[in-house]
Structures are given as C-alpha cells and as structure tokens.
Amino acid sequence: MAKKRTSRTDTPKTTAQQLGSLVKSARDIMRKDRGLNGDLDRLPMLTWVMFLKFLDDLEQSEEVESKLAGKKYRSAIEAPYRWRDWAAKKDGVTGEELIRFINNDEAVRPDGNRGPGLFACLRSLQGRNGDGRRDVIANVFRGVTNRMVSGYLLRDVINLVDGIHFSSAEEMHTLGHLYESMLREMRDAAGDSGEFYTPRPVVRFMVEALDPQLGETILDPACGTAGFLVESYTHLEKQCKTVEHLKVLQERSIFGGEAKPLPYMLAQMNLLLHGLRSPRVAYGNSLAVKLTEIGHKNRVDVILTNPPFGGEEEAGIRGNFPADKQTSETALLFLQLIMRKLKRPGPGSEKGGRAGVVVPNGALFGDGVCARIKRELLIEFNLHTIVRLPNGVFAPYTSIPTNLLFFDCSGPTKTIWYYEQPLPEGRKNYSKTKPIQYEEFADCLKWWGRRKENGRAWKVKASDVVRLDDDGNLVSVNLDIKNPNAAEALEHKPPEELVESILVKERRIVEIMGEIKAILRKGVRA
C-alpha cells in the first residue's frame, strides 16, 4: 500500500472545525479588500495562496523521503520563491513590498536581491527529466492574477493559510471535503457567467455506471474543476492492493483537458488535494487538434465528461472536423472528439472504449449536422443507453433539459435503452437549496445490470430513430423518444424545451445560410 505522508511531530493537526474557521476568517479578510468583488474573485485568490502552501508542504515531505533513501532532491520551486522563504514568517514581507514582490516582473526578493517577481518566476518554470510539475505550476500561474491591492490584508490571509498543514494525511482528507464545498460555491458564483458544473451525484452515478477498472485510462477532455476525474480517482483507489497498483493509478490512469485558466487551476488543486501527486491535465482547448490526427496512441479506455453546450467555436476550431460535420455548437464538436478518442476493439481492449456524456436535449432531436453526427454514432458505435434526467438538475443556472449518453465501441447500435430518471415523489423541481441526490439513482443502478422494460425504462430499435428520404438520403435522427410506458403526458412541451427547440432550428438556419453562401461563391468563381 501507499506510504502515508508523514506529519512533522512538532506540527499540531488541524481539526475540521479549525480548518473551516481558518478559511472563513481568510474570506472575511478578503471582503475588506477593494480589489476583490464577490466570491468569483475571492475563491480563486484563496485557491492560489493555498496551492503554493500545499506545494511547499508536499515538497518538504518528499525531500525528507529522498534524504532517507539517500537520494538528492530538487524542488520544483526554488529559493527564495518557496512558501517557506517568503510566506511562512508571520512578520515577513508585507504591505506594498509584498504586492510588488508578487505582481511585478522585477522586484526586491525576500533575500534582499533584485530578481523576477513571484508570479514572473512561477510562469517561467519549465519541466525537466519527465517531471511535469514545473509545467503544471507555470500553466496555473499564467492564468492567475493577484487582485488584492492591500499587501497588509494579503499578509493576514497568508498567515492564516500558513496554519493549514498539508503534511498530515488526516488534514488532507478533511481539507479535501472543505475544498469540495468551496468548489460548489465557485460553481454557484460562476453560474452567472455561463459556466455550469456537473452536480456531484450525477458525476458519481456516471462513474458507477461505467465502472472504470485499474489499468484503464480515463479522460475528461473538458474537465472544468475535475469532478469526473476526482470521482474516477476515488473509484480506482478502492481497487488498489499493492504498491504497483498505486503507481499505475498515479502515473497512467487519470487524464484531462481544460481551456480556461480558472477552472484549470481549480482542477489541479482539486486533484492534488484528493491524492493525485502529478495531475495530467492539459491546458488548452481539447478541440484544437485535427480529428484525423488522433490515432491509436491518443485513445483511451473511458471518457466521462460534461462538455460545454450552447457555446460557439471559431472557424479555426471548426476546420479540425470533417466538412460535412462542421458546426459552431461546442457540444456537437466534443461529441465527435469523444467518438474519435475511444479505443477500438483489439489487443488490450477486447470491446474497445466506452463513454458517458452529458448532452442538452437539443442534441437528441437536432437535424442537419447534428443528425449526421448521430447517424455516425449509431453506425460506428453502440449507443446502448440514454438516461433522461428530470428538468432542473442544473437549476438555477439553466433550465435546459439534459440527458446522459452511454456508448461503446463494441459494434453498431441495434437497440437503444432509455431510462427516465424521475423527480422524488412530491417534488415538482430541483433548486439550489434542494439539488438532486445520489441516492435517487439507486433504482437506475439496480436496473443497469438486469434490464427489463418498466414504467421508467423502454427500448427502441436503432432503425426506428433514423429517417431517410426516397433516395436514401438522411432526413433526421430523432433520439428524443418519449416514455411509452408512462402515464399519458400533456400534448404541449414545457417552455424551456420549446426554447431549446427554437434555438436548435435557428442554428440550423444559420448553417443552411452558410452553405448557400458557399455554393453561391463557388458559382461566382466558376
């Protein structure tokens, strides 16, 4: 089994109550700073401060282990930029001097010499000898800005964070739970800016349904704050019985990608706090690669993701996809990427890869490019299950109905099973204060392994959802199949579904106009 991170004997452990109090006090101090405006500023600020403290504690523990093993150790961050050099002294650098040291490209360092400022130094780090930690730090801090303007208030925050000891396994576990609550608050704050993070119960259900196994590679190409990756790591950790198992988990199992700097930093911190020592999360848009350049070596066993939907990608990104499947709709581009990134059946992967993907309702009934993508999904993959989530799962951030697609590479789709996840009895919707719970998926998980039609589950033939014209041309692929076993529903659709339907049709009109313009331009050139 893994060696527990040793705690320094002279360092008292911090209880859950003390940790919560420390973080609350730090946030209260931040509220006094005129450079910060709301939790969308305060939580990232607290995260990068905690990130540096965590790294220093981690590296001090690793340094002790290296010395005991008779090996040399070199920190990813070197003096005088380590936490212990400038932050750990309660009466250390403060005020304007602290702000200049952190923010400026060049400043007086805590050792009295002039040199790069803290962020300038961290952003310039480069990996060496296969160690990606320096690259991770550089990527994190390229997307970080110190928004606090008072160096005295910042020193107070630093002093509080210095009281959190990441060298204790018990404290790591406690802080991991505390950090998850902070991420939920970040999700709440980010909802107003158009970013929606997947509820933890949905993430856990999807991981349980796909059941990743140790030795498999798991990817989330749009990982946000790494909810799917953390849950997958926890799922795999339970399977570890030997040191070699833990090495496989740490080095060859969990992968992600994230394009936005704030979620990227939060993802790194989230994974580090949960025990993944060198997170392999690529910084950048996962769609920024030609689909045809993705080969066997780039493929994975399991993909779990909630790709952004409702966004629009630029022409350069759209050009990475086949001409007849180019669209500005981000969710449809990610669906194609996921299909391409799954392992095909062969040595080491008997049935090929498998995926669980969150998609908006419009993806089920959309025509045009959307229909062509779905037809490829049915022909090239086995779309075996669609779980229809009740309205309001993402409330209050969006009312768009969502679905969970589960498919694999075992062969073409013959039958699609549907499962309609109900609202709890007596409930009309979900809300911020009463969100969906993991226990609500218990019946679906029981059904998953022994499938039978019932009031919530039904199946359709793949051939019944595809419509062709008399010449064999594709007209539509409608996966928006209503539950035939449920009590008769009202004929009219709910307002949010009508709005989504209109938006899908509007996007299709824009696509058709673009195709017409392209044809006209060709005619003019001819």
C-alpha positions as CSV (number, residue, x, y, z in Angstrom):
1,M,0.0,0.0,0.0
2,A,1.0,3.6,-0.4
3,K,3.1,5.3,2.3
4,K,1.1,7.8,4.2
5,R,2.6,11.3,4.0
6,T,4.4,11.7,7.2
7,S,3.4,14.5,9.5
8,R,6.0,16.6,11.3
9,T,5.9,15.7,15.0
10,D,6.1,19.4,16.1
11,T,3.2,20.4,13.9
12,P,-0.3,20.1,15.6
13,K,-3.1,18.7,13.5
14,T,-5.9,21.0,12.4
15,T,-9.4,19.8,13.1
16,A,-12.2,20.1,10.6
17,Q,-13.7,22.9,12.7
18,Q,-10.4,24.8,12.8
19,L,-9.9,24.4,9.1
20,G,-13.4,25.8,8.4
21,S,-12.7,28.6,10.8
22,L,-9.4,29.4,9.1
23,V,-10.9,29.5,5.6
24,K,-13.9,31.6,6.8
25,S,-11.5,34.1,8.5
26,A,-9.4,34.4,5.4
27,R,-12.5,35.1,3.3
28,D,-13.7,37.7,5.8
29,I,-10.4,39.5,5.5
30,M,-10.7,39.4,1.7
31,R,-14.1,41.1,1.9
32,K,-12.2,44.2,3.2
33,D,-10.0,44.5,0.1
34,R,-11.3,46.9,-2.6
35,G,-9.6,44.9,-5.4
36,L,-11.9,41.9,-4.9
37,N,-15.5,41.7,-5.9
38,G,-17.5,38.7,-4.8
39,D,-16.7,35.0,-4.5
40,L,-15.7,34.8,-8.1
41,D,-12.7,36.9,-7.1
42,R,-12.2,35.7,-3.5
43,L,-12.2,31.9,-4.1
44,P,-9.6,31.9,-6.9
45,M,-7.4,34.2,-4.7
46,L,-7.7,31.9,-1.8
47,T,-7.0,28.9,-4.0
48,W,-3.7,30.1,-5.5
49,V,-2.5,31.0,-1.9
50,M,-3.4,27.5,-0.7
51,F,-1.9,26.0,-3.8
52,L,1.5,27.4,-3.0
53,K,1.3,26.3,0.7
54,F,0.3,22.9,-0.4
55,L,3.2,22.5,-2.9
56,D,5.7,23.6,-0.3
57,D,4.4,21.1,2.3
58,L,4.4,18.4,-0.3
59,E,7.9,19.1,-1.4
60,Q,9.2,19.2,2.1
61,S,7.8,15.8,2.8
62,E,9.2,14.5,-0.5
63,E,12.6,16.0,0.4
64,V,12.6,14.1,3.7
65,E,11.8,10.9,2.0
66,S,14.5,11.4,-0.6
67,K,17.1,12.0,2.1
68,L,16.1,8.9,3.9
69,A,16.5,7.0,0.7
70,G,19.9,8.6,0.1
71,K,18.8,10.5,-3.0
72,K,19.2,14.1,-4.0
73,Y,16.1,16.2,-4.2
74,R,15.4,19.4,-6.2
75,S,12.3,21.4,-5.6
76,A,10.1,22.4,-8.5
77,I,10.1,25.9,-6.9
78,E,13.5,27.0,-5.7
79,A,14.6,29.6,-3.1
80,P,13.7,32.4,-2.5
81,Y,10.3,31.7,-4.1
82,R,9.2,28.7,-2.0
83,W,6.4,29.4,0.5
84,R,8.8,28.8,3.4
85,D,11.1,31.6,2.0
86,W,8.6,34.5,1.8
87,A,5.3,33.5,3.3
88,A,5.9,31.3,6.4
89,K,7.2,34.1,8.6
90,K,4.3,35.9,10.2
91,D,6.3,39.2,10.4
92,G,7.7,38.7,6.9
93,V,7.4,40.9,3.8
94,T,4.1,42.8,3.8
95,G,2.4,46.0,2.5
96,E,3.5,47.5,-0.8
97,E,6.7,45.5,-0.7
98,L,4.7,42.2,-0.7
99,I,2.4,43.4,-3.6
100,R,5.5,44.4,-5.7
101,F,7.2,41.1,-5.0
102,I,4.1,39.1,-6.1
103,N,3.0,41.3,-9.1
104,N,6.0,42.9,-10.7
105,D,8.1,41.4,-13.4
106,E,11.2,42.5,-11.4
107,A,11.2,43.3,-7.6
108,V,13.3,43.1,-4.5
109,R,13.1,39.5,-3.3
110,P,12.8,38.4,0.3
111,D,16.5,37.6,0.3
112,G,17.3,41.3,-0.4
113,N,18.4,40.8,-4.0
114,R,16.6,42.1,-7.1
115,G,15.1,39.5,-9.4
116,P,11.9,38.3,-11.1
117,G,8.8,38.8,-9.1
118,L,7.0,35.7,-7.7
119,F,4.4,35.3,-10.5
120,A,7.0,36.1,-13.2
121,C,9.2,33.3,-11.8
122,L,6.4,30.8,-11.5
123,R,5.2,31.5,-15.0
124,S,8.7,30.9,-16.4
125,L,9.1,27.4,-14.9
126,Q,9.8,24.6,-17.4
127,G,9.6,20.8,-16.9
128,R,12.7,18.7,-16.8
129,N,13.6,15.0,-16.9
130,G,10.0,14.0,-17.4
131,D,8.7,15.8,-14.3
132,G,5.7,17.8,-15.3
133,R,5.1,19.6,-12.0
134,R,7.0,22.7,-13.1
135,D,4.9,22.8,-16.2
136,V,1.7,22.5,-14.1
137,I,2.8,25.4,-11.9
138,A,3.7,27.6,-14.9
139,N,0.3,26.9,-16.6
140,V,-1.6,27.5,-13.4
141,F,0.0,30.9,-12.8
142,R,-0.2,32.1,-16.4
143,G,-3.9,32.2,-15.7
144,V,-3.7,33.8,-12.2
145,T,-3.8,37.4,-11.3
146,N,-3.4,38.8,-7.8
147,R,-6.4,41.0,-7.4
148,M,-5.8,42.1,-3.8
149,V,-4.5,45.6,-3.6
150,S,-3.7,45.8,0.2
151,G,-0.5,44.0,1.0
152,Y,-1.3,44.1,4.7
153,L,-4.6,42.3,4.2
154,L,-2.9,39.8,1.9
155,R,-0.3,39.2,4.6
156,D,-3.1,38.4,7.1
157,V,-4.6,35.9,4.6
158,I,-1.2,34.3,4.1
159,N,-0.6,34.0,7.8
160,L,-4.0,32.2,8.2
161,V,-3.3,29.8,5.4
162,D,0.1,29.0,6.9
163,G,-1.9,27.5,9.7
164,I,-3.2,24.7,7.4
165,H,-0.8,21.8,7.4
166,F,-0.9,19.7,4.3
167,S,1.7,17.2,5.7
168,S,-0.9,15.2,7.6
169,A,-3.0,12.6,5.7
170,E,-5.9,13.3,8.1
171,E,-5.8,17.0,7.4
172,M,-5.6,16.4,3.6
173,H,-8.8,14.3,3.8
174,T,-10.6,17.0,5.8
175,L,-9.4,19.8,3.6
176,G,-10.4,17.8,0.5
177,H,-14.1,17.9,1.8
178,L,-13.8,21.5,2.7
179,Y,-12.4,22.3,-0.8
180,E,-15.3,20.5,-2.4
181,S,-17.7,22.8,-0.6
182,M,-15.7,25.8,-1.9
183,L,-15.9,24.4,-5.5
184,R,-19.7,24.2,-5.1
185,E,-19.7,27.9,-4.1
186,M,-17.5,28.6,-7.1
187,R,-20.0,26.8,-9.3
188,D,-22.7,28.9,-7.8
189,A,-20.8,32.1,-8.5
190,A,-19.8,31.0,-12.0
191,G,-23.3,30.1,-12.9
192,D,-24.0,33.8,-13.6
193,S,-21.1,33.9,-16.1
194,G,-22.4,31.0,-18.1
195,E,-20.4,28.1,-16.7
196,F,-22.3,25.1,-15.3
197,Y,-20.5,22.4,-13.3
198,T,-22.0,18.9,-13.1
199,P,-23.7,18.1,-9.8
200,R,-21.7,15.6,-7.8
201,P,-24.5,13.0,-7.6
202,V,-24.7,12.9,-11.4
203,V,-20.9,12.5,-11.7
204,R,-20.9,9.7,-9.2
205,F,-23.7,7.9,-10.9
206,M,-22.0,8.1,-14.3
207,V,-18.7,6.8,-12.8
208,E,-20.5,3.9,-11.1
209,A,-22.4,3.0,-14.3
210,L,-19.2,2.9,-16.4
211,D,-17.2,1.3,-13.6
212,P,-13.6,2.2,-14.6
213,Q,-11.1,-0.5,-13.8
214,L,-7.5,-0.1,-12.6
215,G,-5.2,-0.2,-15.6
216,E,-7.7,1.6,-17.8
217,T,-7.1,5.2,-18.9
218,I,-9.8,7.7,-18.0
219,L,-10.2,11.1,-19.8
220,D,-12.3,14.2,-19.4
221,P,-11.4,16.5,-22.3
222,A,-13.5,19.4,-20.8
223,C,-12.8,18.7,-17.1
224,G,-13.7,22.0,-15.6
225,T,-12.8,21.7,-11.9
226,A,-12.1,17.9,-12.4
227,G,-15.2,16.5,-10.8
228,F,-15.3,13.4,-13.1
229,L,-11.5,12.9,-12.6
230,V,-11.6,13.1,-8.8
231,E,-14.6,10.7,-8.7
232,S,-12.8,8.3,-11.1
233,Y,-9.6,8.5,-9.0
234,T,-11.6,7.7,-5.8
235,H,-13.3,4.8,-7.6
236,L,-9.9,3.4,-8.8
237,E,-8.2,4.0,-5.4
238,K,-10.5,1.4,-3.8
239,Q,-9.2,-1.2,-6.2
240,C,-5.5,-0.7,-5.2
241,K,-4.0,-3.5,-3.2
242,T,-0.2,-3.2,-3.9
243,V,2.4,-0.5,-4.4
244,E,2.4,-1.3,-8.1
245,H,-1.3,-0.7,-8.3
246,L,-0.8,2.7,-6.7
247,K,1.9,3.5,-9.2
248,V,-0.5,2.7,-12.1
249,L,-3.1,4.9,-10.5
250,Q,-0.7,7.8,-10.0
251,E,1.0,7.7,-13.4
252,R,-1.1,6.0,-16.0
253,S,-4.8,6.4,-15.2
254,I,-6.2,9.9,-15.0
255,F,-6.1,12.5,-17.8
256,G,-7.9,15.7,-18.6
257,G,-8.0,18.9,-20.6
258,E,-9.3,22.4,-19.7
259,A,-9.1,25.6,-21.8
260,K,-10.0,28.2,-19.2
261,P,-7.3,29.3,-16.6
262,L,-9.5,29.5,-13.5
263,P,-11.1,26.0,-13.8
264,Y,-7.6,24.7,-14.8
265,M,-6.2,25.9,-11.5
266,L,-9.1,24.7,-9.5
267,A,-8.8,21.3,-11.2
268,Q,-5.1,21.0,-10.3
269,M,-5.8,21.9,-6.7
270,N,-8.8,19.5,-6.5
271,L,-6.8,16.6,-7.8
272,L,-3.7,17.3,-5.7
273,L,-5.9,17.5,-2.6
274,H,-7.5,14.2,-3.3
275,G,-4.1,12.4,-3.7
276,L,-3.1,12.6,-7.3
277,R,0.5,13.8,-7.0
278,S,1.2,15.0,-10.6
279,P,-2.2,15.7,-12.3
280,R,-2.0,15.2,-16.1
281,V,-4.5,17.9,-17.1
282,A,-3.6,19.6,-20.4
283,Y,-4.0,23.3,-20.5
284,G,-5.8,24.3,-23.7
285,N,-8.8,23.6,-25.9
286,S,-9.1,19.9,-26.5
287,L,-10.9,20.6,-29.8
288,A,-7.7,22.3,-31.2
289,V,-6.5,19.2,-32.9
290,K,-7.5,17.8,-36.3
291,L,-9.7,14.7,-35.8
292,T,-7.8,12.8,-38.5
293,E,-4.5,13.2,-36.5
294,I,-5.9,11.3,-33.5
295,G,-4.6,7.7,-33.7
296,H,-4.4,4.7,-31.6
297,K,-1.8,6.1,-29.2
298,N,-4.1,9.0,-28.4
299,R,-7.1,6.9,-27.5
300,V,-8.3,5.9,-24.1
301,D,-10.5,3.3,-22.4
302,V,-13.0,5.5,-20.7
303,I,-14.3,9.0,-21.3
304,L,-16.5,10.8,-18.7
305,T,-17.5,14.4,-19.4
306,N,-20.0,17.2,-19.5
307,P,-18.8,19.2,-22.5
308,P,-19.8,22.9,-22.7
309,F,-23.1,23.4,-24.6
310,G,-24.6,26.5,-26.0
311,G,-21.1,27.9,-26.8
312,E,-19.7,28.7,-30.3
313,E,-16.3,27.7,-31.6
314,E,-14.3,29.8,-34.1
315,A,-13.6,28.9,-37.7
316,G,-10.1,27.6,-36.9
317,I,-11.5,25.0,-34.5
318,R,-14.4,24.0,-36.8
319,G,-11.8,23.4,-39.5
320,N,-10.4,20.4,-37.5
321,F,-13.6,18.4,-38.2
322,P,-15.0,16.8,-41.4
323,A,-16.5,19.2,-43.8
324,D,-20.0,17.7,-43.5
325,K,-19.9,17.8,-39.7
326,Q,-18.5,21.2,-39.0
327,T,-20.6,23.3,-36.6
328,S,-20.1,26.1,-34.2
329,E,-22.0,24.2,-31.4
330,T,-19.4,23.2,-28.9
331,A,-21.3,20.1,-27.6
332,L,-21.5,18.5,-31.0
333,L,-17.8,19.1,-31.7
334,F,-16.9,17.5,-28.4
335,L,-19.2,14.5,-29.2
336,Q,-17.2,13.9,-32.4
337,L,-13.9,14.2,-30.4
338,I,-15.1,11.7,-27.8
339,M,-16.1,9.2,-30.6
340,R,-12.6,9.6,-32.1
341,K,-10.7,9.3,-28.8
342,L,-12.2,6.0,-27.7
343,K,-10.1,2.9,-28.1
344,R,-11.1,0.5,-30.8
345,P,-11.5,-3.3,-30.0
346,G,-8.2,-5.1,-30.2
347,P,-5.3,-6.3,-28.0
348,G,-5.6,-4.9,-24.5
349,S,-9.1,-3.7,-25.1
350,E,-11.4,-6.6,-26.1
351,K,-14.6,-4.5,-26.5
352,G,-12.9,-1.1,-27.1
353,G,-13.5,2.1,-25.1
354,R,-16.7,3.4,-23.6
355,A,-18.1,6.8,-22.7
356,G,-20.6,8.6,-20.6
357,V,-21.5,12.1,-21.9
358,V,-23.9,14.8,-20.7
359,V,-25.8,16.4,-23.6
360,P,-28.6,19.0,-23.9
361,N,-32.0,17.9,-25.1
362,G,-31.5,19.6,-28.4
363,A,-28.8,17.2,-29.3
364,L,-31.4,14.4,-29.3
365,F,-33.7,15.9,-31.9
366,G,-31.4,18.3,-33.8
367,D,-31.2,17.9,-37.6
368,G,-28.6,18.8,-40.2
369,V,-25.0,18.4,-38.9
370,C,-26.4,17.1,-35.6
371,A,-28.3,14.3,-37.4
372,R,-25.2,13.3,-39.4
373,I,-23.1,13.1,-36.2
374,K,-25.8,11.0,-34.5
375,R,-26.0,8.7,-37.5
376,E,-22.3,8.1,-37.3
377,L,-22.7,7.4,-33.6
378,L,-25.3,4.8,-34.3
379,I,-23.4,3.1,-37.2
380,E,-19.9,3.2,-35.7
381,F,-20.7,2.8,-32.0
382,N,-23.1,1.1,-29.7
383,L,-25.3,3.7,-28.2
384,H,-26.8,1.3,-25.6
385,T,-28.3,3.7,-23.0
386,I,-29.8,7.2,-22.8
387,V,-30.7,8.3,-19.2
388,R,-33.2,11.2,-19.4
389,L,-32.6,13.5,-16.4
390,P,-35.6,15.4,-14.9
391,N,-35.9,19.1,-15.5
392,G,-34.0,21.3,-13.1
393,V,-30.9,19.1,-12.4
394,F,-28.7,22.1,-13.3
395,A,-31.1,24.7,-11.6
396,P,-30.9,27.5,-11.1
397,Y,-28.2,28.1,-13.7
398,T,-30.0,26.7,-16.7
399,S,-33.4,25.1,-17.3
400,I,-32.4,23.3,-20.4
401,P,-33.3,19.6,-20.1
402,T,-30.2,17.2,-20.2
403,N,-29.5,13.6,-21.0
404,L,-26.7,11.1,-20.3
405,L,-25.5,9.2,-23.4
406,F,-23.7,5.9,-22.7
407,F,-22.0,4.3,-25.7
408,D,-19.0,2.0,-26.5
409,C,-17.0,0.6,-29.4
410,S,-18.4,-3.0,-29.3
411,G,-20.3,-2.6,-32.6
412,P,-23.1,-0.8,-34.3
413,T,-26.2,0.2,-32.4
414,K,-29.1,-2.3,-32.6
415,T,-31.2,-1.4,-29.6
416,I,-31.2,1.8,-27.5
417,W,-32.4,1.5,-23.9
418,Y,-34.0,4.6,-22.3
419,Y,-34.3,5.2,-18.6
420,E,-36.3,8.2,-17.4
421,Q,-34.9,9.4,-14.1
422,P,-37.9,10.7,-12.0
423,L,-38.1,13.6,-9.6
424,P,-38.5,12.5,-6.0
425,E,-42.1,11.9,-5.0
426,G,-43.9,15.1,-4.1
427,R,-41.3,17.3,-5.8
428,K,-42.0,19.5,-8.8
429,N,-38.4,20.5,-9.5
430,Y,-34.9,20.8,-8.1
431,S,-33.4,24.0,-6.8
432,K,-30.1,25.4,-5.5
433,T,-31.1,24.5,-1.9
434,K,-32.7,21.2,-2.8
435,P,-30.5,19.6,-5.5
436,I,-30.5,16.1,-6.9
437,Q,-29.1,13.4,-4.5
438,Y,-27.0,10.3,-5.4
439,E,-29.4,8.0,-3.6
440,E,-32.1,8.9,-6.2
441,F,-30.1,6.9,-8.8
442,A,-30.3,3.7,-6.8
443,D,-33.2,2.2,-8.8
444,C,-31.4,3.0,-12.1
445,L,-28.2,1.3,-10.9
446,K,-30.1,-1.8,-9.9
447,W,-31.8,-1.8,-13.4
448,W,-28.5,-1.2,-15.2
449,G,-27.2,-4.8,-14.9
450,R,-30.6,-6.5,-15.3
451,R,-32.6,-4.6,-17.9
452,K,-36.3,-5.0,-18.2
453,E,-38.9,-2.7,-19.5
454,N,-40.9,-1.0,-16.8
455,G,-42.7,2.3,-16.1
456,R,-39.3,4.1,-16.3
457,A,-37.4,2.0,-18.9
458,W,-38.1,1.2,-22.5
459,K,-36.2,0.3,-25.6
460,V,-36.3,1.1,-29.3
461,K,-34.6,-0.3,-32.4
462,A,-31.9,1.9,-33.9
463,S,-33.5,1.6,-37.3
464,D,-36.7,3.3,-35.9
465,V,-34.9,6.6,-35.0
466,V,-33.3,7.2,-38.4
467,R,-35.4,8.6,-41.3
468,L,-34.3,8.6,-44.9
469,D,-35.9,10.1,-48.0
470,D,-36.9,8.0,-51.1
471,D,-33.4,8.4,-52.5
472,G,-31.8,7.1,-49.3
473,N,-30.6,10.5,-48.1
474,L,-30.6,11.2,-44.4
475,V,-33.5,13.3,-43.2
476,S,-33.3,13.1,-39.5
477,V,-32.1,11.1,-36.5
478,N,-34.6,11.6,-33.6
479,L,-33.4,10.2,-30.3
480,D,-36.0,12.3,-28.4
481,I,-38.2,9.3,-27.7
482,K,-40.9,9.8,-25.1
483,N,-41.6,7.2,-22.5
484,P,-44.4,5.0,-23.9
485,N,-44.9,3.3,-20.6
486,A,-45.6,6.4,-18.5
487,A,-49.0,7.9,-17.9
488,E,-50.2,10.0,-20.9
489,A,-48.5,13.4,-20.8
490,L,-49.8,16.7,-21.9
491,E,-49.5,17.3,-25.6
492,H,-47.7,20.6,-25.3
493,K,-44.0,20.8,-24.5
494,P,-42.7,22.7,-21.4
495,P,-41.5,26.3,-22.2
496,E,-37.8,25.5,-21.8
497,E,-38.0,22.6,-24.2
498,L,-39.7,24.9,-26.8
499,V,-37.0,27.5,-26.3
500,E,-34.3,24.8,-26.9
501,S,-36.1,23.6,-30.0
502,I,-36.2,27.1,-31.4
503,L,-32.5,27.7,-30.7
504,V,-31.7,24.4,-32.5
505,K,-33.7,25.4,-35.5
506,E,-32.1,28.9,-35.5
507,R,-28.7,27.4,-35.5
508,R,-29.7,25.1,-38.4
509,I,-30.9,28.1,-40.3
510,V,-27.6,29.8,-39.8
511,E,-25.8,26.7,-41.1
512,I,-28.0,26.4,-44.1
513,M,-27.4,30.1,-44.9
514,G,-23.7,29.5,-44.7
515,E,-23.9,26.5,-47.1
516,I,-26.0,28.6,-49.5
517,K,-23.4,31.4,-49.4
518,A,-20.6,28.9,-50.0
519,I,-22.4,27.5,-53.1
520,L,-23.0,31.0,-54.4
521,R,-19.4,31.9,-54.0
522,K,-18.3,28.8,-55.9
523,G,-20.8,29.8,-58.7
524,V,-19.3,33.3,-58.9
525,R,-15.8,31.9,-59.1
526,A,-16.8,29.4,-61.8
